[in-house]
């Protein structure tokens, strides 16, 4: 696999949220605005790049039996650094919005998953590219959902009023239920685009695990066959 593929696979083909469905907790909780999505995505990207780099360098000397605790310590170190930097330089409103979710990057399955699946088995440069690509893909997903929810709530994006006549907020889009609805629509749209591309290329489309009809029983429960 080329260096370019290491970076670009996380943007779309193996997007950590849109395809692998990782990091759903911060995605649902923080995407009430586009700014929150960018902030969380940027913090996660920095942790991914740093932790992937260090883990790729030390993987050869870490005993296999204790590799996961060691990886968590490395990740926690970078999370602490990012958390302190954000508290020092990021806007207070952003810090308040992200809150506990920055320290919780330590247990984000995207970060630990890339450390175990890629960084521990590849060189430093490739691991950094993988972390940057996965982080950027996660940031894109967070920002996209944040833009949609913010626009549906108040007709604005990144705090800028797009529809000035929009005076009454649509609270459903900013609530937890609205997050699930928007995320479901985004995943359905991504699935439809991937299926359409597969048909044009005359190949069989295989939906991501958990996003196909075989994983859903709603139709059967509703009496639809």
CORCORMO-V7488 format. One record per backbone hydrogen bond with DSSP energy under -0.5 kcal/mol. NH is the residue of the N-H (numbers start at 1). CO is the residue of the C=O. Records with the same first field share a line. If there is no record, write none. Layout:
# CORCORMO-V7488
NH->CO + CO
This chain:
# CORCORMO-V7488
6->2
7->3
8->4
9->5
10->7
11->8
12->8
14->9
15->12
19->15
20->15
21->17
22->16
27->23
28->24
29->25
30->26
31->27
33->30
37->33
38->34
39->35
40->36
41->37
42->38
43->39
44->40
45->41
46->42
47->43
48->44
49->45
50->46
51->47
52->48
53->49
54->50
55->51
56->52
57->53
58->54
59->55
61->58
62->58
63->61
66->63
67->64
70->66
71->67
72->68
73->69
74->70
75->71
76->72
77->73
78->74
79->75
80->76
81->77
82->78
83->79
84->80
85->81
86->82
87->83
88->84
89->85
90->86
95->91
96->92
97->93
98->94
99->95
101->98
102->99
103->99
104->100
105->102
106->103
107->104
108->105
112->108
113->109
114->110
115->111
116->112
117->113
118->114
119->114
120->115
121->118
122->118 + 119
127->123
128->124
129->125
130->126
131->127
132->128
133->129
134->130
135->131
136->132
137->133
138->134
139->135
140->136
141->137
142->138
143->139
144->140
145->141
146->142
147->143
148->144
149->145
150->146
151->147
152->148
153->149
154->150
155->151
156->150
157->160
160->157
161->159
162->155 + 160
163->155
164->162
166->163
167->165
169->167
170->153
171->169
173->170
174->170
175->171 + 172
178->172
179->175
180->176
181->177
182->178
183->179
184->180
185->181
186->182
187->183
188->184
189->185
190->186
191->187
192->188
193->189
194->190
195->191
196->192
197->193
198->194
199->195
200->196
201->197
202->199
203->198
206->204
207->205
211->208
215->212
216->213
221->217
222->218
223->220
224->219
